[in-house]
Amino acid sequence: MDGYTRKYDVVTTRSEAREILQTVYEALRTKGYDPVSQIVGYILSEDPTYITNYNNARSLICRLDRDELLQELVRSFLEEK
């Protein structure tokens, strides 16, 4: 051990974060939920029960840090304009 703290990033790329969000969105929509409301609920509370287990969506979104999730959402919104 060298005594340094190492940071381990589970999700390393923007495209992976985007793919996770799209998969979660589609899983929620397929199961009949309002995906936007459910994802917002998850972001505000960090309670994974807002996200369905269908298609492994809950475990996927838990791989994203809330900061990463918000950064990707804001970036996507601003880049669309």
N, CA, C and O atoms as a DFTB+ gen file, in Angstrom:
324 C
 N C O
     1  1       0.833      -1.174       0.000
     2  2       0.000       0.000       0.000
     3  2       0.884       1.245       0.000
     4  3       1.871       1.318       0.731
     5  1       0.526       2.195      -0.807
     6  2       1.326       3.398      -0.924
     7  2       0.779       4.557      -0.095
     8  3       1.375       5.634      -0.101
     9  1      -0.319       4.379       0.608
    10  2      -0.870       5.415       1.472
    11  2      -1.741       6.447       0.780
    12  3      -2.245       7.362       1.431
    13  1      -1.928       6.320      -0.527
    14  2      -2.746       7.275      -1.267
    15  2      -4.176       6.774      -1.392
    16  3      -4.422       5.573      -1.501
    17  1      -5.104       7.702      -1.375
    18  2      -6.505       7.359      -1.575
    19  2      -6.770       7.270      -3.059
    20  3      -6.407       8.169      -3.817
    21  1      -7.388       6.212      -3.467
    22  2      -7.724       6.038      -4.869
    23  2      -9.226       6.194      -5.041
    24  3     -10.015       5.720      -4.223
    25  1      -9.600       6.857      -6.107
    26  2     -11.016       7.028      -6.419
    27  2     -11.401       5.965      -7.428
    28  3     -10.727       5.782      -8.441
    29  1     -12.486       5.268      -7.146
    30  2     -12.977       4.236      -8.042
    31  2     -14.295       4.698      -8.635
    32  3     -15.280       4.863      -7.915
    33  1     -14.316       4.907      -9.931
    34  2     -15.531       5.326     -10.618
    35  2     -16.206       4.111     -11.229
    36  3     -15.615       3.419     -12.058
    37  1     -17.433       3.853     -10.826
    38  2     -18.175       2.730     -11.370
    39  2     -18.549       3.014     -12.823
    40  3     -18.368       2.160     -13.691
    41  1     -19.060       4.187     -13.080
    42  2     -19.401       4.591     -14.443
    43  2     -18.326       5.565     -14.898
    44  3     -18.098       6.596     -14.264
    45  1     -17.668       5.230     -16.001
    46  2     -16.513       6.023     -16.399
    47  2     -16.775       6.932     -17.590
    48  3     -15.980       7.836     -17.849
    49  1     -17.840       6.726     -18.307
    50  2     -18.054       7.550     -19.497
    51  2     -19.447       8.157     -19.501
    52  3     -20.392       7.624     -18.919
    53  1     -19.534       9.295     -20.182
    54  2     -20.843       9.945     -20.354
    55  2     -21.795       9.045     -21.105
    56  3     -22.978       8.962     -20.777
    57  1     -21.271       8.366     -22.120
    58  2     -22.158       7.518     -22.925
    59  2     -22.731       6.376     -22.090
    60  3     -23.867       5.956     -22.312
    61  1     -21.958       5.873     -21.137
    62  2     -22.469       4.815     -20.262
    63  2     -23.563       5.365     -19.347
    64  3     -24.575       4.701     -19.121
    65  1     -23.363       6.573     -18.821
    66  2     -24.382       7.199     -17.971
    67  2     -25.651       7.437     -18.772
    68  3     -26.753       7.185     -18.287
    69  1     -25.497       7.920     -19.992
    70  2     -26.649       8.166     -20.863
    71  2     -27.386       6.858     -21.168
    72  3     -28.616       6.816     -21.156
    73  1     -26.643       5.818     -21.435
    74  2     -27.239       4.512     -21.734
    75  2     -28.018       3.977     -20.535
    76  3     -29.105       3.423     -20.693
    77  1     -27.463       4.143     -19.344
    78  2     -28.161       3.705     -18.127
    79  2     -29.461       4.482     -17.962
    80  3     -30.502       3.890     -17.679
    81  1     -29.412       5.801     -18.135
    82  2     -30.623       6.611     -18.013
    83  2     -31.681       6.198     -19.028
    84  3     -32.864       6.124     -18.695
    85  1     -31.272       5.933     -20.242
    86  2     -32.227       5.524     -21.272
    87  2     -32.843       4.167     -20.950
    88  3     -34.042       3.964     -21.145
    89  1     -32.028       3.244     -20.461
    90  2     -32.528       1.918     -20.091
    91  2     -33.529       2.020     -18.944
    92  3     -34.581       1.380     -18.969
    93  1     -33.196       2.831     -17.939
    94  2     -34.086       3.018     -16.790
    95  2     -35.388       3.682     -17.242
    96  3     -36.471       3.264     -16.834
    97  1     -35.287       4.703     -18.073
    98  2     -36.461       5.396     -18.600
    99  2     -37.384       4.414     -19.318
   100  3     -38.590       4.399     -19.070
   101  1     -36.828       3.604     -20.197
   102  2     -37.637       2.643     -20.960
   103  2     -38.255       1.583     -20.060
   104  3     -39.399       1.183     -20.276
   105  1     -37.521       1.125     -19.060
   106  2     -38.061       0.125     -18.134
   107  2     -39.247       0.699     -17.367
   108  3     -40.264       0.025     -17.200
   109  1     -39.123       1.935     -16.903
   110  2     -40.220       2.574     -16.171
   111  2     -41.436       2.777     -17.077
   112  3     -42.569       2.517     -16.670
   113  1     -41.199       3.237     -18.290
   114  2     -42.283       3.464     -19.244
   115  2     -42.984       2.146     -19.591
   116  3     -44.212       2.087     -19.652
   117  1     -42.207       1.113     -19.812
   118  2     -42.769      -0.198     -20.151
   119  2     -43.657      -0.734     -19.035
   120  3     -44.682      -1.361     -19.301
   121  1     -43.266      -0.490     -17.794
   122  2     -44.048      -0.982     -16.656
   123  2     -45.218      -0.066     -16.301
   124  3     -45.945      -0.343     -15.346
   125  1     -45.413       1.028     -17.058
   126  2     -46.573       1.876     -16.858
   127  2     -46.372       3.043     -15.911
   128  3     -47.339       3.713     -15.550
   129  1     -45.147       3.298     -15.503
   130  2     -44.863       4.423     -14.618
   131  2     -44.595       5.686     -15.435
   132  3     -44.317       5.611     -16.632
   133  1     -44.679       6.837     -14.785
   134  2     -44.253       8.098     -15.384
   135  2     -42.744       8.184     -15.131
   136  3     -42.327       8.493     -14.015
   137  1     -41.925       7.915     -16.148
   138  2     -40.476       7.826     -15.936
   139  2     -39.853       9.097     -15.373
   140  3     -38.964       9.020     -14.525
   141  1     -40.294      10.251     -15.821
   142  2     -39.714      11.506     -15.347
   143  2     -39.982      11.675     -13.851
   144  3     -39.069      11.994     -13.089
   145  1     -41.219      11.463     -13.433
   146  2     -41.558      11.599     -12.007
   147  2     -40.792      10.603     -11.149
   148  3     -40.323      10.943     -10.063
   149  1     -40.667       9.386     -11.630
   150  2     -39.969       8.356     -10.857
   151  2     -38.477       8.675     -10.738
   152  3     -37.894       8.513      -9.666
   153  1     -37.863       9.122     -11.817
   154  2     -36.432       9.453     -11.777
   155  2     -36.198      10.674     -10.890
   156  3     -35.224      10.714     -10.139
   157  1     -37.073      11.660     -10.970
   158  2     -36.962      12.834     -10.090
   159  2     -37.096      12.402      -8.629
   160  3     -36.333      12.859      -7.778
   161  1     -38.041      11.541      -8.336
   162  2     -38.199      11.025      -6.971
   163  2     -36.942      10.341      -6.485
   164  3     -36.534      10.513      -5.336
   165  1     -36.328       9.564      -7.360
   166  2     -35.085       8.883      -7.000
   167  2     -33.968       9.892      -6.735
   168  3     -33.234       9.762      -5.755
   169  1     -33.839      10.896      -7.605
   170  2     -32.781      11.891      -7.440
   171  2     -32.953      12.648      -6.126
   172  3     -31.980      12.866      -5.404
   173  1     -34.180      13.049      -5.812
   174  2     -34.424      13.836      -4.602
   175  2     -34.217      13.033      -3.322
   176  3     -33.723      13.562      -2.326
   177  1     -34.592      11.762      -3.350
   178  2     -34.558      10.969      -2.126
   179  2     -33.430       9.944      -2.075
   180  3     -33.049       9.489      -0.996
   181  1     -32.907       9.588      -3.215
   182  2     -31.947       8.494      -3.382
   183  2     -32.524       7.171      -2.868
   184  3     -31.792       6.277      -2.443
   185  1     -33.843       7.073      -2.919
   186  2     -34.543       5.852      -2.537
   187  2     -34.709       4.996      -3.791
   188  3     -35.466       5.369      -4.687
   189  1     -34.022       3.864      -3.876
   190  2     -34.061       3.054      -5.093
   191  2     -35.424       2.438      -5.406
   192  3     -35.630       1.938      -6.512
   193  1     -36.352       2.467      -4.456
   194  2     -37.668       1.884      -4.736
   195  2     -38.470       2.719      -5.729
   196  3     -39.511       2.270      -6.207
   197  1     -38.008       3.916      -6.044
   198  2     -38.648       4.696      -7.104
   199  2     -38.416       4.070      -8.479
   200  3     -39.133       4.373      -9.433
   201  1     -37.424       3.205      -8.576
   202  2     -37.036       2.603      -9.844
   203  2     -37.418       1.132      -9.840
   204  3     -37.146       0.416      -8.877
   205  1     -38.047       0.684     -10.914
   206  2     -38.462      -0.696     -11.035
   207  2     -37.262      -1.635     -11.143
   208  3     -36.189      -1.244     -11.602
   209  1     -37.464      -2.874     -10.714
   210  2     -36.443      -3.908     -10.900
   211  2     -36.454      -4.454     -12.323
   212  3     -35.508      -5.118     -12.748
   213  1     -37.530      -4.171     -13.055
   214  2     -37.671      -4.683     -14.418
   215  2     -36.446      -4.314     -15.264
   216  3     -35.972      -3.179     -15.230
   217  1     -35.958      -5.270     -16.003
   218  2     -34.830      -5.085     -16.916
   219  2     -33.571      -4.604     -16.178
   220  3     -32.718      -3.935     -16.762
   221  1     -33.467      -4.954     -14.893
   222  2     -32.295      -4.626     -14.078
   223  2     -32.108      -3.106     -13.881
   224  3     -31.006      -2.646     -13.581
   225  1     -33.193      -2.342     -14.053
   226  2     -33.097      -0.879     -14.014
   227  2     -32.627      -0.359     -12.657
   228  3     -31.821       0.570     -12.599
   229  1     -33.117      -0.942     -11.576
   230  2     -32.752      -0.437     -10.248
   231  2     -31.260      -0.600      -9.979
   232  3     -30.615       0.328      -9.491
   233  1     -30.714      -1.755     -10.287
   234  2     -29.283      -1.940     -10.031
   235  2     -28.440      -1.085     -10.974
   236  3     -27.346      -0.655     -10.607
   237  1     -28.938      -0.836     -12.182
   238  2     -28.207       0.027     -13.111
   239  2     -28.127       1.455     -12.590
   240  3     -27.051       2.054     -12.574
   241  1     -29.264       2.002     -12.164
   242  2     -29.255       3.403     -11.723
   243  2     -28.449       3.573     -10.442
   244  3     -27.903       4.647     -10.191
   245  1     -28.372       2.534      -9.639
   246  2     -27.575       2.612      -8.414
   247  2     -26.079       2.663      -8.718
   248  3     -25.282       2.998      -7.842
   249  1     -25.699       2.340      -9.928
   250  2     -24.292       2.455     -10.340
   251  2     -23.898       3.905     -10.579
   252  3     -22.711       4.232     -10.602
   253  1     -24.892       4.777     -10.759
   254  2     -24.628       6.193     -10.995
   255  2     -24.687       6.960      -9.684
   256  3     -25.609       6.781      -8.888
   257  1     -23.722       7.794      -9.472
   258  2     -23.755       8.733      -8.368
   259  2     -24.829       9.766      -8.686
   260  3     -25.023      10.098      -9.856
   261  1     -25.529      10.280      -7.688
   262  2     -26.536      11.310      -7.978
   263  2     -25.918      12.520      -8.656
   264  3     -26.546      13.136      -9.517
   265  1     -24.701      12.867      -8.279
   266  2     -24.016      13.985      -8.934
   267  2     -23.819      13.708     -10.421
   268  3     -24.049      14.584     -11.255
   269  1     -23.394      12.491     -10.752
   270  2     -23.205      12.119     -12.154
   271  2     -24.524      12.162     -12.902
   272  3     -24.592      12.621     -14.043
   273  1     -25.552      11.687     -12.259
   274  2     -26.881      11.668     -12.859
   275  2     -27.348      13.090     -13.172
   276  3     -27.802      13.365     -14.283
   277  1     -27.238      13.980     -12.207
   278  2     -27.647      15.370     -12.414
   279  2     -26.786      16.061     -13.470
   280  3     -27.303      16.816     -14.294
   281  1     -25.486      15.810     -13.452
   282  2     -24.603      16.401     -14.454
   283  2     -25.015      15.983     -15.863
   284  3     -25.073      16.811     -16.772
   285  1     -25.299      14.703     -16.035
   286  2     -25.691      14.207     -17.353
   287  2     -27.022      14.807     -17.798
   288  3     -27.181      15.163     -18.965
   289  1     -27.970      14.919     -16.886
   290  2     -29.262      15.503     -17.233
   291  2     -29.145      16.970     -17.614
   292  3     -29.725      17.403     -18.610
   293  1     -28.400      17.732     -16.830
   294  2     -28.224      19.155     -17.129
   295  2     -27.451      19.333     -18.434
   296  3     -27.814      20.161     -19.268
   297  1     -26.396      18.561     -18.603
   298  2     -25.600      18.643     -19.827
   299  2     -26.459      18.350     -21.048
   300  3     -26.395      19.081     -22.036
   301  1     -27.257      17.298     -20.993
   302  2     -28.123      16.935     -22.118
   303  2     -29.133      18.035     -22.415
   304  3     -29.374      18.369     -23.576
   305  1     -29.718      18.591     -21.373
   306  2     -30.698      19.654     -21.540
   307  2     -30.066      20.869     -22.222
   308  3     -30.622      21.418     -23.173
   309  1     -28.923      21.270     -21.735
   310  2     -28.278      22.469     -22.264
   311  2     -27.718      22.262     -23.668
   312  3     -27.700      23.200     -24.465
   313  1     -27.272      21.079     -23.977
   314  2     -26.736      20.808     -25.305
   315  2     -27.807      20.724     -26.372
   316  3     -27.517      20.894     -27.556
   317  1     -29.053      20.460     -25.966
   318  2     -30.163      20.406     -26.922
   319  2     -30.509      21.782     -27.468
   320  3     -31.006      21.896     -28.588
   321  1     -30.259      22.799     -26.713
   322  2     -30.658      24.167     -27.079
   323  2     -29.743      24.747     -28.133
   324  3     -29.934      25.887     -28.556
